[in-house]
Amino acid sequence: MSEKKRSNFSGKLGFVLAAAGASVGLGNIWRFPYLAAEYGGGIFLLVYIILALTFGYTMIISETAIGRMTKKSPVGAFKHFGNSAGFKFGGWINAIIPILIVPYYAVIGGWVIRYLYEYLVSGTKNQATDEFFTSFITDGASSEICFIVFVLATVIVIYMGVQNGIERVSKIMMPILVVLAFVITIYSITRPGAIEGVKYMLIPNFKKFSWMTVVSAMGQMFYSLSIAMGILITFGSYMKKDSSIEESTEQVEIFDTGIAIMAGLMIIPAVFAFSGSEAGQNLNAGPSLMFITMPKIFDSMGIGRIIGILFFLLVLFAAITSSIALAESAVCTLEDELKWDRKKATVLAGIFIIAIGSLSALGYGPLANVTIFNMQFLDFFDFITNSVMMPIAAMAICILVTRVITVEEITKEVTVDGHKFSRRFVYYFMIKYLCPFFVAIILISSVANVLGFISM
């Protein structure tokens, strides 16, 4: 696809809101709060912010610059610099990751749709029971229907194109998302007893620091900032030269970290305020914190139904914007590499997402007895993409930048038209030395955990 015919964002705002939409998703609102709760609250937040401003910043700059200088999706971007097996591998692993993430991500998005529906039609009682979540995800038909509804919402936006679909939806959803997050956060932190949760979330307790705090924060950063998923290379290819890569990166960092902090302040203070003596136990609820613990808290509130509706509407918007970004990366690869038009690529990508995602949607019900390495399909796809493939993809990007493109060429791309590159020293040091080290640590730790050598 030639540069002339390639779709573009209308300007910097379009790129920032689309990239922020990619970053602000279930990783922020579902995953970040339960990891923060589990790994020490304030100390986890501090480590995350440090990593986001160094590691995250470096990877966002790299991927966006690669995309803009090549005007290609991940496969084409890597092949732009060489056509050997190594370049092809680096491109395809970046391209395949979103194709594998969207199907199981859409399943969780379907769960959010079901919860929002319940709050709209039946109040708070059903969702507050211990059996509701389990009975829903084990009901194959119900889980599959909600999953397909979420996929269709994603595919329709992709079908509409870059400016008319992705950019327009991001411009609508992201401001609403921020307002909803702000409203729920203010409500949560002003409840009686919530101040202890605010302290837990914001004040670092260095006694709770451990190496696993760092490893978990690094893993969360990949998931939250959409690093090594091919998304930022794809979105960078739609970015015009008159937009500043560094300024856009800084704004994405602010969006991502701000929403993550607000998500923590929505959930953790509410746990302290409404759980009483069970607060400590509920903080360790892990992935079920949003789907099991929070509905119980909403049921104990005077206006729990309203807060529940607003909360799951917020989560749904966040999930859809990220799902759109993931699916767009997959569709762009099909357009570039197979020369398909957008309509054909979108329809076939949608069929693939439904086919593969159905394994995860049915994985706790009719397919519960089918496991891979003792993991259900959803857990397996999450592990193989987030803990194995993404670190490898990030390593491929580090090698491409330092050994092939060179940091000098990345600098030229970032500073084109006189744009600033104020954290240039941080970028140079991270991409050459610390990023590859961090990536190796994530990969080794994750695989060792699954094999039982360490406990995370």
C-alpha positions in Angstrom: 0.0 0.0 0.0 1.5 3.3 -1.0 2.0 6.2 1.3 -0.3 8.3 -0.8 -3.3 6.0 -0.5 -2.6 5.1 3.2 -5.2 6.2 5.8 -4.1 8.8 8.2 -5.2 10.4 11.5 -6.5 13.9 11.0 -3.9 15.3 13.3 -2.1 14.8 16.6 -5.3 14.7 18.7 -6.6 11.8 16.6 -3.4 9.9 17.2 -3.3 10.7 20.9 -6.9 9.7 21.6 -6.6 6.5 19.5 -3.3 5.6 21.2 -4.7 6.5 24.6 -7.8 4.4 23.8 -5.4 1.5 23.0 -3.6 2.0 26.3 -6.6 2.7 28.5 -8.4 -0.6 28.6 -9.1 -3.6 30.8 -5.4 -3.5 31.6 -6.0 -0.2 33.5 -9.4 -0.7 35.0 -9.5 -4.5 35.6 -5.9 -5.6 35.9 -4.1 -2.7 37.4 -6.2 -2.4 40.6 -6.0 -6.0 41.6 -2.2 -6.1 41.0 -1.8 -2.9 43.0 -3.9 -4.3 45.7 -1.9 -7.6 45.7 1.6 -6.1 45.5 1.5 -3.3 48.1 -0.6 -0.4 46.7 1.6 2.7 46.8 4.9 0.9 46.2 3.5 -0.9 43.2 2.2 2.4 41.8 5.6 4.1 42.4 7.5 1.3 40.6 4.9 1.3 37.7 5.2 5.1 37.2 9.1 4.9 37.1 8.9 2.1 34.6 6.3 3.9 32.5 8.4 7.0 32.3 11.5 5.1 31.3 10.8 1.7 29.7 7.3 2.5 28.5 8.4 5.9 27.1 11.3 4.2 25.2 9.2 1.5 23.6 6.3 3.9 22.6 8.8 6.2 21.0 10.5 3.3 19.2 7.4 1.7 17.8 5.7 4.9 16.8 8.8 6.1 15.0 9.2 2.8 13.2 5.6 2.9 12.0 5.8 6.5 10.8 9.2 6.2 9.0 8.0 3.0 7.1 4.3 3.7 6.7 3.8 0.0 7.2 2.1 -2.4 9.7 4.5 -4.6 11.8 5.4 -7.2 9.1 6.1 -4.6 6.4 7.9 -2.3 8.9 10.4 -5.0 9.7 10.8 -6.2 6.1 11.5 -2.5 5.2 14.9 -2.9 6.9 15.7 -6.4 5.6 14.1 -9.6 4.2 15.9 -12.3 6.1 14.2 -14.8 8.3 15.1 -12.7 11.4 13.3 -9.6 10.1 10.3 -11.7 9.0 10.1 -13.3 12.5 10.3 -9.9 14.2 7.5 -8.5 12.1 5.2 -11.5 12.3 5.5 -12.0 16.0 4.5 -8.3 16.5 1.6 -8.8 14.1 0.3 -12.1 15.4 0.1 -10.9 19.1 -3.0 -8.7 18.6 -4.6 -11.3 16.4 -4.4 -13.7 19.4 -5.3 -11.2 22.1 -8.5 -9.8 20.5 -10.4 -13.1 20.7 -9.9 -13.7 24.5 -10.0 -10.0 25.2 -13.5 -9.8 23.6 -14.6 -12.6 25.9 -13.8 -10.5 29.0 -15.5 -7.6 27.2 -18.6 -9.8 26.8 -18.5 -10.4 30.6 -18.6 -6.6 31.1 -21.6 -6.3 28.7 -23.5 -8.9 30.8 -22.8 -7.1 34.0 -23.9 -3.8 32.6 -27.1 -5.4 31.3 -27.9 -6.9 34.7 -27.4 -3.5 36.4 -29.7 -1.9 33.8 -32.5 -4.4 34.1 -32.4 -6.0 37.5 -30.5 -3.9 40.1 -27.7 -5.1 42.3 -28.8 -8.3 44.0 -28.1 -11.0 41.4 -24.5 -9.8 40.7 -23.7 -9.7 44.4 -24.0 -13.4 44.9 -21.0 -15.7 44.8 -22.7 -17.9 42.2 -23.5 -15.2 39.6 -20.1 -14.9 37.9 -19.4 -18.6 37.9 -22.8 -19.6 36.6 -22.5 -17.0 33.9 -19.1 -18.0 32.5 -20.0 -21.7 32.7 -23.2 -21.1 30.7 -21.8 -21.5 27.2 -24.7 -20.0 25.3 -24.9 -16.8 27.5 -21.1 -16.3 27.5 -20.9 -16.8 23.7 -23.7 -14.4 22.9 -22.2 -11.6 25.0 -18.8 -12.3 23.4 -20.2 -12.0 19.9 -22.0 -8.8 20.7 -18.7 -7.3 21.8 -16.9 -8.5 18.7 -19.5 -7.0 16.4 -19.2 -3.7 18.2 -15.4 -3.8 17.6 -15.6 -4.9 13.9 -18.2 -2.3 13.0 -15.9 0.5 14.1 -12.9 -1.0 12.2 -15.1 -1.4 9.1 -15.8 2.3 9.1 -12.1 3.2 8.7 -9.3 5.1 10.5 -10.8 8.6 10.6 -14.5 7.8 10.4 -14.3 4.8 12.7 -11.3 4.6 15.1 -10.6 8.3 15.4 -14.3 9.4 15.7 -15.2 6.7 18.3 -12.0 7.6 20.3 -12.9 11.3 20.3 -16.4 10.4 21.7 -15.5 7.6 24.1 -12.3 8.9 25.7 -13.7 12.1 27.1 -16.7 10.3 28.4 -14.4 7.6 29.9 -12.4 10.3 31.7 -15.5 12.0 33.1 -17.0 8.7 34.3 -13.7 7.7 35.9 -13.5 11.1 37.7 -17.1 10.9 39.0 -16.7 7.3 40.4 -13.3 8.1 41.9 -14.7 11.1 43.8 -17.6 9.1 45.0 -15.4 6.2 46.1 -12.7 8.3 48.0 -15.3 10.3 49.9 -17.1 7.3 51.5 -16.6 6.9 55.3 -13.5 4.7 55.9 -12.2 5.1 52.3 -9.2 7.2 53.4 -7.4 4.1 54.5 -7.7 2.8 51.0 -6.5 6.1 49.5 -3.4 5.9 51.8 -2.8 2.3 50.8 -3.0 3.2 47.1 -1.0 6.4 47.1 1.6 6.2 49.9 4.5 3.8 49.2 5.2 1.2 51.9 8.7 0.1 51.2 8.3 -2.9 53.5 5.9 -4.4 50.9 8.5 -4.0 48.2 9.8 -7.2 46.6 11.3 -8.3 43.3 7.9 -9.6 42.2 6.6 -6.0 42.6 9.0 -5.0 39.8 8.2 -8.1 37.7 4.5 -7.6 38.1 4.7 -3.9 37.3 6.7 -4.6 34.2 4.2 -7.2 33.0 1.3 -4.7 33.7 3.1 -2.0 31.7 3.2 -4.2 28.6 -0.5 -4.9 29.0 -1.5 -1.4 29.8 0.6 0.7 27.4 0.0 -1.6 24.5 3.7 -2.2 24.0 4.9 -4.9 21.7 1.5 -5.6 20.3 2.0 -4.1 16.9 -0.6 -1.4 17.7 1.8 1.5 18.1 3.7 0.6 14.9 0.3 0.5 13.1 -0.9 3.8 14.6 2.5 5.4 13.9 2.1 4.5 10.3 -1.1 6.6 10.2 0.7 9.6 11.9 1.5 12.7 10.0 5.0 14.2 10.0 3.8 17.5 11.5 2.7 15.6 14.7 5.3 15.4 17.5 6.1 11.8 18.5 7.4 12.8 21.9 4.6 15.1 22.8 2.1 12.5 21.8 3.9 9.9 23.8 3.9 12.1 26.9 0.1 12.6 26.5 -0.5 8.9 26.2 1.6 8.4 29.3 -0.6 10.9 31.2 -3.8 9.3 30.0 -2.7 5.8 30.8 -1.2 6.5 34.2 -4.0 8.9 35.2 -6.7 6.4 34.4 -4.8 3.6 36.1 -4.5 5.7 39.3 -8.2 6.6 39.1 -9.1 2.9 38.6 -7.1 2.1 41.7 -8.9 4.9 43.6 -12.3 3.7 42.4 -11.8 0.2 43.6 -9.4 0.0 46.5 -10.9 2.8 48.8 -14.3 1.3 48.1 -13.0 -2.1 49.3 -11.9 -0.4 52.6 -15.0 1.6 53.0 -17.6 -1.1 52.4 -15.8 -4.4 53.4 -14.9 -3.5 57.0 -12.9 -6.2 58.6 -12.8 -8.2 55.3 -10.9 -5.5 53.4 -7.6 -7.3 53.6 -9.1 -10.5 52.3 -11.0 -8.7 49.5 -7.9 -6.9 48.4 -6.3 -10.3 47.6 -9.3 -11.3 45.4 -7.0 -11.1 42.3 -8.7 -11.1 38.9 -12.1 -11.6 40.5 -11.9 -8.2 42.3 -13.9 -6.4 39.6 -16.4 -9.2 38.8 -17.1 -10.6 42.3 -15.9 -8.2 45.0 -17.1 -4.9 43.4 -20.7 -6.1 42.8 -20.9 -7.0 46.5 -19.7 -3.5 47.4 -22.2 -1.9 45.0 -25.0 -3.9 46.6 -24.1 -2.4 50.0 -24.3 1.1 48.7 -27.4 3.3 48.9 -27.0 4.2 45.2 -25.2 1.0 44.2 -27.2 0.4 41.1 -26.3 3.8 39.6 -22.7 3.4 40.5 -22.7 -0.1 39.1 -24.1 1.2 35.8 -21.6 4.0 35.6 -18.7 1.7 36.6 -19.4 -1.0 34.0 -20.2 1.5 31.3 -16.8 3.0 32.0 -15.2 -0.5 31.8 -17.0 -1.2 28.6 -15.8 2.0 26.9 -12.3 1.2 28.0 -12.5 -2.4 26.7 -13.9 -1.4 23.3 -11.3 1.3 22.6 -8.5 -1.2 23.3 -10.2 -3.9 21.3 -10.6 -1.6 18.4 -6.8 -0.8 18.5 -5.9 -4.5 18.7 -8.2 -5.5 15.8 -7.0 -2.5 13.7 -3.4 -3.8 13.9 -4.6 -7.2 12.7 -6.7 -5.7 9.8 -3.9 -3.4 8.8 -1.5 -6.4 8.5 -4.0 -8.2 6.2 -4.4 -5.0 4.1 -0.6 -4.5 3.7 0.6 -8.1 3.3 -2.2 -9.7 1.4 -3.3 -6.5 -0.4 -6.9 -7.0 0.7 -9.2 -4.0 0.9 -10.5 -2.9 4.4 -13.9 -4.4 4.0 -12.6 -7.9 3.1 -9.8 -7.8 5.8 -12.3 -6.6 8.5 -14.9 -9.3 7.7 -12.4 -12.1 7.6 -10.6 -10.8 10.8 -14.0 -10.8 12.5 -14.8 -14.4 11.5 -11.3 -15.4 12.8 -11.9 -13.6 16.1 -15.2 -15.3 16.7 -13.9 -18.7 15.7 -10.8 -18.5 18.0 -12.5 -16.5 20.8 -15.3 -19.1 21.1 -12.7 -21.5 22.6 -12.2 -19.0 25.4 -15.9 -18.1 25.7 -16.8 -21.8 26.1 -13.6 -22.7 28.0 -15.2 -22.5 31.4 -18.4 -24.3 30.3 -18.7 -26.9 27.6 -15.0 -27.0 27.0 -13.9 -26.9 30.7 -12.3 -30.3 30.5 -10.1 -29.2 27.6 -6.9 -27.6 28.9 -3.4 -26.6 27.6 -0.7 -27.0 30.3 -3.5 -27.2 32.8 -4.8 -23.8 31.7 -8.2 -23.0 30.3 -8.2 -21.5 26.8 -8.5 -17.9 28.0 -5.7 -18.3 30.5 -3.5 -20.0 28.0 -3.9 -17.3 25.3 -3.3 -14.6 28.0 -0.1 -16.4 29.1 1.3 -17.1 25.7 0.8 -13.6 24.4 1.4 -11.4 27.5 4.2 -13.4 29.1 6.0 -15.1 26.2 5.3 -13.5 22.9 5.2 -9.8 23.9 8.7 -9.9 25.7 10.1 -11.6 22.6 8.4 -9.0 20.3 9.8 -6.2 22.5 13.3 -7.8 22.3 13.0 -7.9 18.5 12.2 -4.1 18.5 15.2 -3.4 20.7 17.5 -5.3 18.4 16.0 -3.7 15.3 16.5 -0.2 16.7 20.0 -0.6 18.1 21.5 -3.0 15.5 19.8 -2.1 12.3 17.9 1.3 12.2 20.3 2.9 14.8 19.2 5.3 17.5 20.4 8.2 15.4 17.8 7.4 12.7 15.1 7.1 15.3 16.2 10.5 16.6 15.9 12.1 13.1 12.3 10.7 12.8 11.3 12.0 16.3 12.9 15.5 15.7 11.6 15.9 12.1 10.2 19.5 11.5 12.0 20.7 14.6 10.0 18.6 17.1 11.6 18.1 20.6 13.2 15.0 22.0 13.8 16.2 25.6 14.3 12.8 27.1 16.8 11.7 24.5 19.4 10.5 27.0 16.8 8.4 28.8 15.8 6.9 25.5 19.4 6.1 24.4 20.3 4.5 27.7 17.1 2.4 28.0 17.0 1.1 24.4 20.6 0.1 24.5 21.0 -1.4 27.9 18.0 -1.6 30.3 15.1 -2.5 28.0 16.6 -5.8 26.7 17.4 -6.7 30.3 13.9 -6.0 31.6 12.4 -7.9 28.7 14.5 -10.9 29.4 13.5 -10.8 33.1 9.8 -10.7 32.3 10.1 -13.7 29.9 12.3 -15.8 32.3 10.1 -15.0 35.3 6.9 -15.8 33.6 8.0 -19.1 32.1 9.6 -20.1 35.4 6.4 -19.4 37.2 4.3 -21.6 34.8 6.8 -24.4 35.2 6.6 -24.1 39.0 10.2 -22.9 39.6 9.0 -19.7 41.2 5.7 -18.4 42.6 4.4 -15.0 41.4 
